[in-house]
Amino acid sequence: MLENLPLRENKSEEKQIEEILFRAVNLFEKTGLKELAEKWDTILKMYVGKKVLTKKDIYYNSE
């Protein structure tokens, strides 16, 4: 059974989005919707990857 835990309010908006995507992937996997789980997993990976690239760009441009 999925835990219905509220998102923590002290997290940044970016972390909340990442957590929502992660929870969506888990929900789809647990309910047998493999195709949707794979699509949302791809979205999650792209989001996390873009976040990492953005932070690197900010770091390198600040030097």
Buried (B, 14 or more C-beta within 10 A) or exposed (E): EEEEEEEEEEEEEEEEBBBEBBBBBBBBBEEEEEEBBEBBBEEBEEBBEEBEEEEEEEEEEEE
